[in-house]
Amino acid sequence: MSTDEDDDQPVTIECVHHGSCVAAVLCVHLLRKDGESVGFVENSAVPHDLQAWCRACENKYAEEGEMTEAFRAFHQMVVVCTHCYEDARLRHNVPAH
């Protein structure tokens, strides 16, 4: 990962699929590509600070009440590029009924 000294600049990563891109954060469960939606809970919609986790992580966070070590172990944060983040959002987002 790289960052500019200016705090307004986004952090970038080198994605194996998309090249140099702005970084985003997902839980490990959102990397699933087996067709089963795990839900997509966006925690930050700030363009240069995208963060999301699945329904199970949302439930674990509610159970723990904060970002405990147990939550972090369950969540297993993964840094991805914004294109991979969008792919996960489209794959796992469940429309409201």
N, C-alpha and C positions, 0 to 999 in steps of 0.2 A: 504494500500500500504506500501511497505517497500523498503528501499534503503540501500545499503552498504555505508560506509563512503568514499569509493573510487569512484570518479565521473565516472570512466569507467564502473562501474557495472550498469546493467540495473535495473530499478524499477520493482518490481514484485507485483502481486496482487493474491488474492485467488479467482479463477473463480469457480462458482458453477458447471460448466460443465466440466472443464479441470484441476482443482486443481491449484497448485501454478505455475504461468506462468509470463513471461515478459509482462508488460503493454503496451498498445497501445491506441490511441485516435481516436474516430470516431465522426461524427455528429450523432445526434439522428435519423435522417432519414435513415441512413444506417443500423439501427436495424430492419427495415421492412422486413418481411418474407412472404408477401402476393403474391409474384410472380412478382410484377411490379418492374423492374429495375429503380433505381433512379440515376444511374451513379456512378462512383467511381473515385474521383480525389485525387490522392496521393500527399500529400504535403511534405512528407519526406520519403525517402526510406532507411534511415539509420537504420540498423537492430535493434538497441535498442531505436529508437525514431520514431516508425511508427505512422503516422498521415494521416487521409484522411477525406474528406467530399464529399457530393453528388453534382450533377450539380446545383441544386437550391442554395446550399450554395456557390458554386463557383460564381454564378451570383450575389448573395447578396454581397459577398466580393468585386466583381468588382464594383458594384453599390455604396457601402460604401467607397471604396478606402483604407480601413484599417480595423482592428479588432475593430470596434465600439461596443458600448453597444447594438445597434440594431442588429448588426451581431451576437454577442454572444447570444442574446436572441433567434434569429432565429436558430442558429447552435446547441445550447444546448449540448455542449461537453459531451461525455460519455467515461469513461475509461473502456476498455475491455482487455481481454488477446489476445495474438498474434494469437491464434487459432481462436477465434471469429472474429478477424480482417480479417484473411484469408478467413473465411466463408463469411463475408460481401463482400470482394473483389470479390470472385468467383460468388456470387449471383448478384452483382450490376455492375460489370465491363461490359462495352459495347464495343465490338470490333470495331476498326476503319474500315471504309469501303474504 
